[in-house]
Amino acid sequence: MINLIPNQEKKKKVQDFYFRFLAVFIAVLGFCIVVGAVSFLPTYFLSSAGRTLAREKLEAQQNEPPTRADQNLSAVAAELDRKLDQVESAKRSEYLISRKIINEIVVRKMADIKITKFTYENDGTEGRKVAIQGQAPSRERLLLFRRALENGVVFKKVELPISNFVKGSNIEFNLSLIPY
């Protein structure tokens, strides 16, 4: 079939089609925007009312005088804070058993010797004293451990009672160390 429509009319029809398409697109887009805005309005009003209500409640609570329980709680919290500050300052200022002493004992300890208890005493008359309790597999290993601690530079005196050597194996020992 032969197309009898002239080219100018064809161009005009295509141009008219695009204008109509653009007009419909703008109308649909406008309609979607209006529907979206209308659907968001209730949510906006509810959240705005909720925010206003929350602000009013906060202002009312801030204007209320504190209750007796709140005042007691504040006093307890302040007292606890003061005590924690004292503990923290004591911890910062002094170590009861210095790392140097513990490191010396751990470095000198053999793998087969088990240490079960560390105690530290700071007596005004006798001075500082570290006591170690543990278990050694034999007399020889216990004697080697004692000599290793004596040869170190941290302790001026290492006391190992002779009663620790009575048993031949799996010896429960008590060792007293006096640091410099």
C-alpha positions, 0 to 999 in steps of 0.5 A, a space after each residue: 500500500 502506498 502512503 499518500 500522506 505528505 512528509 510535512 503532515 507526517 512530521 506534524 503528526 509525530 510532533 503532535 504525538 510527542 506533545 500529547 505524550 509529554 502532556 499526559 506524562 506531566 499530568 500523571 506525574 502531577 497526579 502522583 505527587 498530589 496523591 503522595 503528598 496527601 498520603 504523607 500528610 496524616 503521618 506528618 501531622 501525627 509525628 508533629 503532634 507526638 514531638 510536641 507532646 514529648 517536648 511538653 512532657 520533658 518541660 513538665 518533668 524538668 520543672 518538677 522538683 526532684 523527689 526524695 528517692 532521686 535525691 537519695 540516688 544522687 547522693 549514693 551515686 556521688 558517694 560511690 563515685 568518690 569511693 571509686 576515685 579513691 580506689 583508682 588513685 590508690 591503684 595508680 600510685 602504688 603496686 602491692 607486688 611489683 611487676 619486677 618481682 612477679 616477672 623474676 619469679 615467672 622467668 626463674 620458674 621451671 616448667 615442671 614446678 607448679 605455683 599455686 599461691 602468691 602472698 605478699 606481706 608488708 609488715 612494719 617490723 619485718 618489711 616486705 615479704 613474698 611467699 610462694 606455695 606450690 608443688 615440685 616433682 623432686 627435691 633436685 628441681 626444687 633446689 634448682 628453683 631456689 638457687 635460680 631465685 637466689 642468683 637473681 638480683 631482685 631478692 636479697 633472701 630466699 628461705 626454703 625450710 628443710 621440712 620441704 625436702 622430707 618427701 622425695 617426689 611431688 613435694 608441696 613447698 613453701 618459699 619465702 622471698 625478701 625483695 630488696 
